[in-house]
Amino acid sequence: MIHAMIDSGATNNFIDREYADSLGLQYHDFKNARVVQAIDGRPLKTGPVSQWSEPTRMWIREHMEEISFFVTEVPHFPVILGIPWLTLHDPNISWSNRELQFASKYCQNHCLVAKVCHATDAEPIITLPKKYSEYWDVFNEKEAERLPPHRPYDCAIDLVEGAPIPRGHLYSLTEPEQEALREFLETNLRKGFIRPSQSPAASPVMFVKKKSGDLRLVVDYRALNNITKRNRYPLPLISDLLERLRGAKVYTKLDLRGAYNLVRISEGDEWKTAFQTKFGLFETLVMNFGLCGAPATFQHFVNDIFQDYLDRFLIIYLDDFLVFSRSQSEHENHVRMVLQRLRDHGLYAKLEKCAFDLQEVDFLGYRVSPLGLTMDPANVSAVLEWRAPTNKKEVQRFLGFANYYHKFIPDFARWSDPITSCIRGKQPFRWTEQAEKGFQQLKKLFTSQPILQHPDPETPFVVQADASDVAIGAVLLQPVGDHLHPCAFYSRQLTAPERNYTIWEKELLAIKAAFETWRHWLEGAKFPIEVHTDHRNLEHLRTARKLNQRQQRWALFFERFNFQIHYVTPAQTKQADALSRKPEYAAGRKETFESQLLQPENFATLTVGNTKSTLIDSAPSTPGPLCAQEIRVSQQADAWAQDQLRQGLQFPFSLKDGLLCYRNHVYIPPGLGREKALRLCHDCKPAGHFGLFKTMHLILREFWWPKIRKDVEKYVNSCPVCQRSKTRREKPSGLLQPLPTPSHPWEIISADFITDLPPSCGFTTILVVVDLFTKLAHFIPCDGLPTAKETADLFLQHVFRLHGLPKSLVRPWVSIHLSFLESTTKTIGHRLSFIFGSPSPNGWAN
């Protein structure tokens, strides 16, 4: 660090030659030396300036730029910044504090490492403490965009011998995704992170939405991962890491910027990372998210670099760094050592995700403080924020959750009995003061030991997840003896778009949210994770061939985890189910199917005018929405549904919200309910009077009944609105072409067959030949449909023998006309002319 002089009288920027030599700067000669004058107009004693330096990087706290200098002998200060520099940056000068503030638009866009942002309650401004300001380059976003060098820790991709090279398919992209793809390619080609490829391998790309709403490109490396030998470098045990924090009082948390991009792909393995786009085939030179070996490779990389710091004052889990110290003075030195090591190895931190000199910090799912470890509030908030029940059903749901843990709670009956008394007998529901006290005490007990234990990485993890129509819930458990002991709880309300997901997607979303929340425990787990769900179809997640884009993105996310999905009965996922049905999530909620299907305001009758502008009767009025209660009543009166319930529900049948379902589609008994469902999914405005397949797709999102396709097809084909309004898809009929008028008998004749008649004297077919002039007809019996040669023989025997050769023959049966023509011509030595076409001009023979 040096002191530079800002001189508003200097016409250029100058650097002292001796200082420039110490920096190793390269010089270039001016064609003509330039005379430099002092403020009084006299030439400087150092003589003319004949050289200038190549651009070099200059830092002024968070301000960084590339700048060139005139090289000369500068007394007192090694660097002088003159008018060109002041004009370019236009800094605000505080004369009282003797400080510069860089607030110009040029500096905001080109020079400042941490751009100025507006403070909000949710997102405070993150600044680097002044005592660490010399390390601003470690937080420089521009520097992180440089292609890292090859190191011994490069990511190797070793393929299974003999495995076929993966070749994916291009996924269709929306217009915003295509723009994001173009921007990604341009940016990463400029950085040097990717390059055009001629690889025989090709993985597809897709996009994931960030929290900001922007699109992030992700390469689908699932096929490549399936044939890649696994890197077994271990991730550290979280319990061991946290044990090192004993006695620490000050903490600093660092998060690396573009962590995986700081590691190169091993030289020669780049072709295996190739991905295909509509703009061509490219391969990546840096490690990408989605490669199965990325976590282990990165952990090996950072462990070796910081080997001498680990467990002394630094713990690292992938890209999360925590510096810890026993005193403030000691801590400052430790942070400096870590930042210097990052600088030495070309690693960069993300300032907005870093926190300095903390007395308490959330790290890897725990809240760390000098007092010890406590659970991260996020892991218990799902229970602590449970609102008091307002009806008997909500009480039953909470007690179902509580009863699972009663074996761990001393005096459980003491706290639960006042709650149970609220639903005993047939008295009206009344929430008492004693019930509220027991409710709050049980919530407190659920979120403290011995109920909620700290996760043990040496023990397998079990994730129970479930979804309702309005929320998702999950519980993280580990086996203790014969029981599963809870480690963390999670629940949240579904967003408006998420409520439109299918049942399959909602259930999968619950698992995905649990994995995201507990990633620090589940990613790299020593044992395969068991996932318990009451939705059997999820068992086929990893083998499903047909996934939409959202499901493909989720499947790619799950590639990071080693897990198995097991179907269990709903009774075995009561805890997760209760968390997804907390009273506060159901507040203001309408009936399930009223909220998902279409309301009366969506319906309108359709009036169609004919060509004479007279009104046609409007379509039948649309019934109101089909609600759950209406279906429930009809199922109770339906013998088939009651038989299924009496026999005991087995897959594919289940019970959801008291409704009988087939593969999670609600069964609709015969009657008005089916008619309403058909009208809702075909006649209403958003349904749009589509055809069979689109109507089937819409109705099967919610409903099912036996022979549903037949009913839908009949309803669509008989829809009066569709009959009147739909445009015909077939080609229009051609212009009418009347047959030529014959001038004499037997000049033009018409012929056709009458087939499939009851047998008479051994004959089942009649060949009809009609003269179009006299209308005289011959009816010739045949034993079945004759061949072309047999037809020619019949023609000669019954027509030609009596009336001679006609000029033209009208025939609708085109398929045998060539053979008939050849046979006739060969026999009589004269070629007939034919008039072919549809049966319409052959009316007399018909």
FENCOR-V702197 format. One record per helix or strand. SS is the DSSP state (~ for helix, > for strand). FROM is the first residue (numbers start at 1). TO is the last residue. Records with the same first field share a line. If there is no record, write none. Layout:
SS: FROM-TO ; FROM-TO
This chain:
>: 4-6 ; 14-16 ; 27-34 ; 37-37 ; 43-43 ; 49-53 ; 56-60 ; 63-67 ; 70-72 ; 79-81 ; 92-94 ; 99-101 ; 112-112 ; 155-155 ; 159-159 ; 167-167 ; 194-196 ; 202-203 ; 205-209 ; 215-219 ; 228-228 ; 250-256 ; 264-265 ; 275-277 ; 280-284 ; 286-286 ; 310-310 ; 314-317 ; 320-325 ; 349-349 ; 355-358 ; 360-363 ; 366-369 ; 372-375 ; 461-467 ; 471-480 ; 483-493 ; 529-533 ; 563-567 ; 609-609 ; 615-615 ; 653-656 ; 659-662 ; 665-667 ; 703-704 ; 748-754 ; 760-760 ; 763-763 ; 765-771 ; 777-782 ; 808-811 ; 833-836
~: 17-23 ; 83-89 ; 105-110 ; 130-139 ; 143-145 ; 175-191 ; 222-226 ; 238-243 ; 259-262 ; 270-273 ; 294-305 ; 328-344 ; 351-353 ; 377-384 ; 392-403 ; 406-408 ; 412-423 ; 433-446 ; 498-500 ; 503-517 ; 519-522 ; 536-540 ; 549-558 ; 570-579 ; 583-586 ; 592-596 ; 600-602 ; 628-636 ; 639-646 ; 672-682 ; 692-699 ; 708-717 ; 720-725 ; 788-803 ; 814-828 ; 839-842
